[in-house]
């Protein structure tokens, strides 16, 4: 059997880790994941989902701050790693690491490359209004997500109601199936490799907490609705009513109100939760007031009557 190491961090990598455990052609000698990070209101250190899963499976776990450090390379050498499988690990791999396993390092990327190279392909696909996506298995190189393709899934549909969470869950299962089918090719040492078309490359970046701010004067209703789905569960979308933050949990496209008058004030909150955006109308379906639970807009309106008529802004007044 081939000594194999798995590198990943979020819950979406768990199906692929389990696929490795179930393969009789490889021996999972260790798992590398991100160190424990502060989480929750108390900011207590929490292990990554992959660390918890690996511990439950009884697999050795290593959590370096820098995967390219000499200490980390020494651990991988000590495990006798011949093959590395990566799924959403969260760090850039140096050439010294890529060269370590004799059979190579292979990454499960949640898009059909070369579309959406980068750190947030699931969110990028929803933001762009893509109707399909998929998973690519690629040989890793030093350039980000630029390696040759070994295999990919058929195009998978993106549903109109998909969030990054629901779409990511389906892609995680597809990635595990793709890995299971491809492992014999990787273990052979001679997998098929197809170069990516540089003319079709699109890129996406790492998301930041502030990316969820919504500006009704600058964004269309379509863009805002997609954004709220793409940024669920993180970083989440929000706007401010005066100085109070309002989480925009679920937003739908809407028709303008059936009444006359002049140009509507963009971002002004109507009684039924509708707002005019830069182009088109949106309706707040579920919101999360600062410090409170998620609730239907009607419940928020009943508890905050002064918010009706207020203009939602991307930053506090």
C-alpha positions in Angstrom: 0.0 0.0 0.0 1.1 3.6 -0.7 1.8 5.8 2.4 -0.5 8.7 1.9 -0.9 12.0 3.9 -4.0 14.1 3.8 -4.0 17.9 4.2 -7.3 19.7 4.9 -9.1 21.8 7.4 -12.9 22.5 7.0 -15.8 20.2 7.3 -16.1 20.0 3.5 -12.8 18.1 3.4 -14.2 15.3 5.7 -15.8 13.1 2.9 -12.4 13.1 1.1 -10.6 12.1 4.2 -13.0 9.2 4.7 -12.6 8.2 1.1 -8.9 7.8 1.7 -9.5 5.7 4.8 -11.8 3.4 2.8 -9.3 2.8 0.0 -7.4 -0.4 0.2 -4.6 0.9 -2.1 -3.3 3.5 0.3 -2.2 3.6 3.9 -3.2 6.9 5.6 -0.1 7.6 7.7 -1.1 11.1 8.9 -3.3 14.2 8.6 -2.1 17.8 8.5 -4.5 20.5 9.4 -4.6 24.1 10.6 -3.7 24.8 14.3 -6.6 25.4 16.8 -8.0 28.8 16.3 -10.2 31.0 18.5 -13.9 30.7 17.8 -17.3 31.5 19.3 -18.2 34.3 21.6 -15.6 33.2 24.2 -12.9 33.0 21.6 -11.7 29.7 23.0 -9.3 27.7 20.8 -11.2 25.2 18.7 -9.8 22.3 16.6 -10.5 22.2 12.9 -13.2 19.8 11.8 -10.6 17.7 10.1 -8.6 17.5 13.3 -11.6 16.2 15.2 -12.4 13.7 12.4 -8.9 12.4 12.2 -8.7 12.0 16.0 -12.0 10.0 15.9 -10.4 7.8 13.2 -7.3 7.2 15.2 -5.0 8.8 12.6 -1.9 10.9 13.7 -2.5 14.6 13.4 0.0 17.4 12.9 -0.9 21.1 13.1 2.0 23.3 12.0 1.7 27.1 11.8 3.7 27.0 8.5 3.5 24.0 6.3 6.7 25.0 4.6 8.8 25.1 7.8 11.7 22.6 8.0 10.0 21.0 11.0 6.9 20.3 9.0 8.9 18.8 6.2 10.7 16.6 8.7 7.4 15.3 10.1 6.2 14.4 6.6 9.5 12.6 5.8 9.2 10.7 9.1 5.8 9.5 8.0 7.3 8.1 4.9 4.8 10.1 2.8 4.7 8.9 -0.9 1.5 10.6 -1.9 -0.2 13.8 -0.7 -3.9 14.6 -1.1 -5.0 18.1 -0.4 -8.6 19.5 0.1 -9.0 23.1 1.4 -5.9 23.1 3.6 -5.6 26.8 3.8 -1.9 27.5 3.1 0.3 27.9 0.1 2.7 25.0 -0.5 6.4 25.7 -1.2 8.3 23.8 -3.9 10.2 21.9 -1.1 6.9 20.3 0.0 5.6 19.7 -3.5 8.7 17.7 -4.3 8.7 15.6 -1.1 6.2 12.8 -1.9 7.6 10.7 -4.8 4.1 10.3 -6.4 3.3 14.0 -6.0 0.8 16.3 -4.3 -2.7 16.5 -5.7 -5.4 19.0 -4.8 -9.2 18.6 -4.9 -10.4 22.1 -6.0 -14.1 23.0 -5.8 -14.5 24.4 -9.4 -14.0 23.2 -12.9 -10.5 24.6 -13.5 -9.3 26.9 -14.9 -12.5 28.8 -13.8 -12.2 30.2 -10.3 -8.6 29.6 -9.3 -8.1 30.8 -5.8 -9.4 30.6 -2.3 -13.2 31.0 -2.6 -14.4 29.2 -5.8 -17.8 28.2 -4.3 -18.6 31.7 -3.3 -17.3 33.1 -6.6 -19.5 30.8 -8.7 -22.6 31.9 -6.8 -21.6 35.6 -7.0 -21.1 35.4 -10.7 -24.5 33.7 -11.3 -22.9 30.5 -12.7 -25.4 27.8 -13.3 -22.9 24.9 -13.0 -19.7 24.1 -11.2 -17.8 21.0 -10.2 -14.6 19.5 -8.7 -11.2 19.2 -10.3 -8.4 16.9 -9.2 -5.1 18.6 -10.2 -1.4 18.0 -9.7 -0.1 20.9 -7.6 2.5 23.3 -8.8 3.9 26.4 -7.2 1.5 28.7 -9.2 -1.9 28.8 -7.4 -4.3 26.1 -8.9 -2.4 26.1 -12.2 -1.4 22.5 -12.3 -2.4 19.9 -14.8 -5.9 18.3 -14.4 -6.0 14.6 -13.6 -9.8 14.2 -13.5 -12.9 16.3 -12.9 -16.6 15.7 -12.2 -19.3 16.3 -14.8 -20.8 19.8 -14.4 -23.0 20.0 -11.3 -26.0 22.3 -11.3 -26.1 25.3 -9.0 -29.7 25.7 -7.7 -31.2 29.2 -7.5 -31.5 28.9 -3.7 -28.0 27.5 -3.1 -25.8 29.0 -0.5 -22.1 28.5 -0.2 -23.0 26.0 2.6 -25.4 23.9 0.6 -23.4 24.0 -2.6 -20.2 23.3 -0.7 -21.8 20.2 0.9 -22.7 18.7 -2.4 -19.3 19.5 -3.9 -17.6 17.8 -0.8 -19.4 14.6 -1.6 -18.6 14.9 -5.3 -14.9 15.4 -4.4 -14.9 12.2 -2.3 -16.3 10.2 -5.2 -13.8 11.8 -7.6 -10.9 10.9 -5.3 -12.1 7.3 -4.8 -12.3 6.8 -8.6 -8.9 8.5 -9.2 -6.7 7.0 -6.5 -5.7 4.0 -8.6 -4.4 6.4 -11.2 -2.4 8.4 -8.6 -1.0 5.3 -7.0 0.2 4.0 -10.4 2.6 6.9 -10.6 1.5 7.7 -14.2 -1.9 9.5 -14.0 -3.3 11.3 -17.1 -2.5 15.0 -17.0 -4.3 17.6 -19.1 -2.9 21.2 -19.1 -5.3 24.0 -18.3 -6.3 26.5 -21.0 -4.7 29.9 -19.9 -7.3 31.8 -22.1 -10.1 30.6 -19.8 -8.6 31.4 -16.4 -10.7 33.3 -13.9 -9.6 34.0 -10.3 -11.1 34.6 -6.9 -9.5 35.8 -3.7 -9.5 35.0 0.0 -12.7 36.4 1.7 -12.5 38.9 4.5 -15.0 39.6 7.3 -15.9 43.1 5.9 -16.8 41.7 2.4 -20.3 41.1 3.6 -21.2 44.8 3.9 -24.1 45.6 1.5 -24.4 49.0 -0.2 -27.8 49.4 -1.8 -26.7 52.5 -3.7 -23.8 50.7 -5.4 -25.1 47.1 -5.8 -28.0 45.8 -7.8 -30.8 43.7 -6.3 -29.5 40.7 -8.2 -26.0 41.2 -6.9 -27.2 41.6 -3.3 -29.3 38.4 -3.5 -26.4 36.4 -4.8 -24.0 37.9 -2.3 -26.2 36.9 0.6 -26.3 33.3 -0.6 -22.6 33.3 -1.5 -21.6 34.6 2.0 -23.7 32.1 3.9 -22.5 31.0 6.4 -19.4 33.2 6.3 -18.7 36.1 6.4 -22.4 36.8 6.2 -24.1 39.9 4.8 -25.0 43.0 6.8 -26.0 46.6 6.7 -26.5 49.3 9.4 -29.7 51.0 10.6 -28.1 54.1 12.0 -25.5 52.6 14.3 -27.0 49.2 14.7 -25.8 46.3 12.6 -28.5 44.2 10.9 -27.5 40.8 9.5 -29.2 40.2 6.1 -29.7 36.4 6.5 -32.0 35.8 3.5 -32.8 38.3 0.8 -35.1 37.8 -2.2 -35.7 39.7 -5.4 -38.9 41.7 -5.4 -41.1 43.8 -7.6 -41.3 47.6 -6.9 -44.3 48.7 -4.9 -47.5 49.5 -6.9 -47.6 53.2 -6.2 -46.6 56.4 -7.9 -44.1 59.0 -6.8 -40.7 60.0 -7.7 -37.4 58.1 -7.7 -37.3 55.8 -4.6 -34.6 56.4 -2.0 -32.2 53.5 -2.4 -31.9 51.4 0.7 -34.9 52.9 2.4 -36.7 50.2 4.4 -40.4 49.8 3.6 -43.1 48.3 5.8 -43.0 44.9 4.0 -39.2 44.7 3.9 -38.6 45.9 0.4 -35.8 48.2 -0.5 -34.7 49.8 -3.8 -31.2 48.9 -4.8 -28.9 50.5 -7.4 -31.0 48.5 -9.9 -34.1 46.6 -9.0 -35.8 45.8 -5.7 -34.9 43.4 -2.9 -36.9 42.2 0.0 -35.5 41.2 3.4 -36.9 37.8 4.3 -34.8 36.9 7.4 -32.6 39.2 9.4 -30.4 39.1 12.5 -30.4 42.2 14.7 -27.2 42.9 16.5 -26.9 40.6 19.5 -30.1 38.7 18.7 -31.2 35.5 17.0 -32.2 35.2 13.3 -35.9 36.1 12.8 -38.4 36.8 10.0 -38.5 40.4 8.9 -42.0 40.9 10.2 -40.8 40.1 13.8 -37.9 42.5 13.4 -40.3 45.2 12.1 -42.7 44.7 15.0 -39.8 45.1 17.5 -38.2 48.0 15.7 -40.9 50.2 14.2 -38.5 53.2 14.0 -36.4 51.2 11.4 -39.2 51.6 8.8 -38.2 54.4 6.5 -34.5 54.3 7.6 -31.8 53.9 5.0 -29.6 50.8 5.3 -26.0 51.7 4.8 -22.8 49.6 4.6 -21.2 51.3 7.6 -22.7 52.8 10.9 -23.9 56.4 10.8 
